[in-house]
Amino acid sequence: MTVEVPRAEIDRSAALRACPLLREFTEVGIRVLAEAVEQRYVGRETYAFRAGEASTALSVIAKGTLQLVPREGGAPLADVGAGDTVGSFSLLIGGEHLLSALAIKDVELLELSKETFARLEKSHPRTALKLTLALAQDLAERLREAKGPLREFLVWQISKRQAEGR
């Protein structure tokens, strides 16, 4: 017989305030997001998501650590913890996860699904726009910090899409 241990509810506002992506948000914006996100538990040594699966939510890590692993397996690429985000592309362009995320400690995520984000665009357009701009700025900073072949590939992809008019 399995006994489920009740988990404590995360202070959503505090966890979102600790997220660098949301550093420019007002208390009102944080409160709006805190009411919109869903809490999800991922047990140790369990995947939060796998590469190739549909990316359906922006996740803020409220507690614990995820290890990002390439699709083909191999050496982990990075560990991300409290305050970090994963799944940013899901709200901007959709698609699938490029990496797998394995919980190396128990993890509590605060997730904003694409569907909830679409409702947020109607009910709280300023908050939704601010989040979109924060995601775009975060992506731009990551591109700027990319080095070597990754940077060259990303620049090539962007210039190719611009030439195709996308």
ZALUM-80675 format. One record per residue (C-alpha): x negated, y negated, z; chain. Coordinates in steps of 0.25 Angstrom, whole numbers, plus 2048, in hexadecimal, padded with zeros to 3 digits. Each point is the difference from the previous one (the first is absolute). Layout:
! residues N
+-----+-----+-----+-------+
|   X |   Y |   Z | chain |
+-----+-----+-----+-------+
|   X |   Y |   Z |     A |
...
+-----+-----+-----+-------+
***
This chain:
! residues 166
+-----+-----+-----+-------+
|   X |   Y |   Z | chain |
+-----+-----+-----+-------+
| 800 | 800 | 800 |     A |
| 7FB | 7F2 | 7FC |     A |
| 802 | 7F5 | 809 |     A |
| 800 | 7F2 | 7FA |     A |
| 7F9 | 7F6 | 809 |     A |
| 807 | 7F2 | 7FE |     A |
| 7F6 | 7F6 | 7FB |     A |
| 800 | 7F2 | 805 |     A |
| 806 | 7F5 | 7F7 |     A |
| 7F5 | 7F7 | 7FB |     A |
| 800 | 7F1 | 802 |     A |
| 802 | 7FD | 7F1 |     A |
| 7FE | 7F1 | 801 |     A |
| 7F3 | 802 | 808 |     A |
| 7FB | 80B | 7F6 |     A |
| 804 | 7F7 | 7F4 |     A |
| 7F9 | 7F4 | 806 |     A |
| 7F3 | 808 | 801 |     A |
| 800 | 803 | 7F1 |     A |
| 7F7 | 7F6 | 7F9 |     A |
| 809 | 801 | 7F3 |     A |
| 80A | 7F9 | 808 |     A |
| 7F7 | 7F5 | 806 |     A |
| 807 | 7F4 | 7FA |     A |
| 80E | 805 | 804 |     A |
| 808 | 7F8 | 80A |     A |
| 807 | 806 | 80C |     A |
| 80D | 800 | 7F8 |     A |
| 7FA | 807 | 7F5 |     A |
| 7FA | 80B | 809 |     A |
| 80D | 801 | 807 |     A |
| 807 | 802 | 7F2 |     A |
| 7F6 | 80B | 7FC |     A |
| 800 | 807 | 80E |     A |
| 80F | 801 | 7FE |     A |
| 7FF | 806 | 7F2 |     A |
| 7F5 | 80A | 802 |     A |
| 802 | 80F | 804 |     A |
| 7F6 | 807 | 80A |     A |
| 7FB | 80D | 7FB |     A |
| 7F7 | 80A | 808 |     A |
| 7F5 | 808 | 7F9 |     A |
| 7FA | 80B | 809 |     A |
| 7F1 | 802 | 801 |     A |
| 7FA | 808 | 7F4 |     A |
| 80D | 7FD | 7F8 |     A |
| 801 | 7F9 | 7F3 |     A |
| 807 | 7F2 | 800 |     A |
| 800 | 802 | 7F1 |     A |
| 7F9 | 807 | 7F5 |     A |
| 7FA | 7FB | 7F3 |     A |
| 809 | 801 | 7F5 |     A |
| 80D | 7FF | 808 |     A |
| 809 | 7F4 | 7FE |     A |
| 7FC | 7F3 | 807 |     A |
| 80D | 7FC | 806 |     A |
| 7FC | 7F7 | 80C |     A |
| 7F6 | 7F6 | 806 |     A |
| 7FB | 806 | 80D |     A |
| 7F9 | 7F8 | 80B |     A |
| 7F8 | 809 | 809 |     A |
| 805 | 7FC | 80E |     A |
| 7F9 | 80B | 808 |     A |
| 7F5 | 80B | 7FC |     A |
| 7F7 | 802 | 7F4 |     A |
| 802 | 805 | 7F2 |     A |
| 7F5 | 806 | 7F8 |     A |
| 801 | 7FC | 7F1 |     A |
| 7FC | 80C | 7F7 |     A |
| 7FE | 801 | 7F1 |     A |
| 80A | 808 | 7F8 |     A |
| 7F6 | 80A | 7FC |     A |
| 7FC | 802 | 80E |     A |
| 7F1 | 7FD | 804 |     A |
| 7FB | 7F7 | 80A |     A |
| 809 | 7F6 | 807 |     A |
| 800 | 7F2 | 7FB |     A |
| 804 | 7F8 | 80C |     A |
| 807 | 800 | 80D |     A |
| 80B | 7F6 | 803 |     A |
| 806 | 7FD | 80D |     A |
| 809 | 7F6 | 808 |     A |
| 803 | 7F4 | 7F8 |     A |
| 7FC | 806 | 7F2 |     A |
| 80A | 802 | 7F5 |     A |
| 802 | 80B | 7F6 |     A |
| 809 | 801 | 7F4 |     A |
| 800 | 7F2 | 7FC |     A |
| 802 | 802 | 7F2 |     A |
| 80D | 807 | 803 |     A |
| 807 | 7F2 | 802 |     A |
| 7F9 | 7F9 | 7F4 |     A |
| 800 | 80B | 7F5 |     A |
| 804 | 80D | 805 |     A |
| 7F9 | 80D | 7FB |     A |
| 7F9 | 80B | 807 |     A |
| 7F6 | 800 | 80B |     A |
| 7F2 | 800 | 7FB |     A |
| 7FA | 806 | 80D |     A |
| 805 | 80A | 80B |     A |
| 801 | 7FB | 80E |     A |
| 7FD | 80A | 80B |     A |
| 803 | 7FD | 80F |     A |
| 7F3 | 802 | 808 |     A |
| 807 | 7FB | 80C |     A |
| 80F | 800 | 803 |     A |
| 805 | 7F4 | 7F8 |     A |
| 80C | 7F7 | 801 |     A |
| 804 | 7F8 | 7F3 |     A |
| 809 | 7F5 | 7FE |     A |
| 806 | 801 | 7F2 |     A |
| 807 | 7F7 | 7F6 |     A |
| 806 | 808 | 7F5 |     A |
| 802 | 7FB | 7F2 |     A |
| 80F | 800 | 802 |     A |
| 800 | 7F8 | 80D |     A |
| 7F6 | 7F6 | 7FA |     A |
| 80A | 7FE | 7F4 |     A |
| 80B | 7FD | 80B |     A |
| 7F6 | 7F7 | 807 |     A |
| 7FE | 7F8 | 7F3 |     A |
| 80F | 7FD | 800 |     A |
| 802 | 7FE | 80F |     A |
| 7F3 | 7F9 | 803 |     A |
| 7FA | 7FB | 7F3 |     A |
| 7F5 | 7F8 | 807 |     A |
| 7FB | 80B | 808 |     A |
| 800 | 809 | 7F4 |     A |
| 7F9 | 7F6 | 7F7 |     A |
| 7F5 | 7FE | 80B |     A |
| 7FE | 80F | 802 |     A |
| 7FE | 801 | 7F0 |     A |
| 7F6 | 7F5 | 800 |     A |
| 7F9 | 806 | 80C |     A |
| 7FF | 80D | 7F9 |     A |
| 7FB | 7F9 | 7F3 |     A |
| 7F6 | 7F9 | 808 |     A |
| 7FB | 80C | 807 |     A |
| 7FF | 807 | 7F2 |     A |
| 7F8 | 7F5 | 7FA |     A |
| 7F6 | 800 | 80C |     A |
| 7FE | 80F | 7FF |     A |
| 7FD | 7FE | 7F1 |     A |
| 7F7 | 7F5 | 803 |     A |
| 7F8 | 809 | 80A |     A |
| 800 | 80C | 7F7 |     A |
| 7F2 | 804 | 7FB |     A |
| 7F9 | 808 | 7F5 |     A |
| 808 | 809 | 7F7 |     A |
| 80D | 7FE | 808 |     A |
| 800 | 7F1 | 7FD |     A |
| 7FC | 801 | 7F2 |     A |
| 80C | 80A | 7FE |     A |
| 80A | 7F7 | 806 |     A |
| 7FB | 7F4 | 7F8 |     A |
| 801 | 808 | 7F4 |     A |
| 80E | 805 | 803 |     A |
| 805 | 7F2 | 803 |     A |
| 7FA | 7FA | 7F3 |     A |
| 806 | 80C | 7F8 |     A |
| 80E | 7FD | 806 |     A |
| 7FF | 7F1 | 7FD |     A |
| 7FC | 803 | 7F2 |     A |
| 80D | 809 | 7FF |     A |
| 808 | 7F5 | 806 |     A |
| 805 | 808 | 80C |     A |
+-----+-----+-----+-------+
***
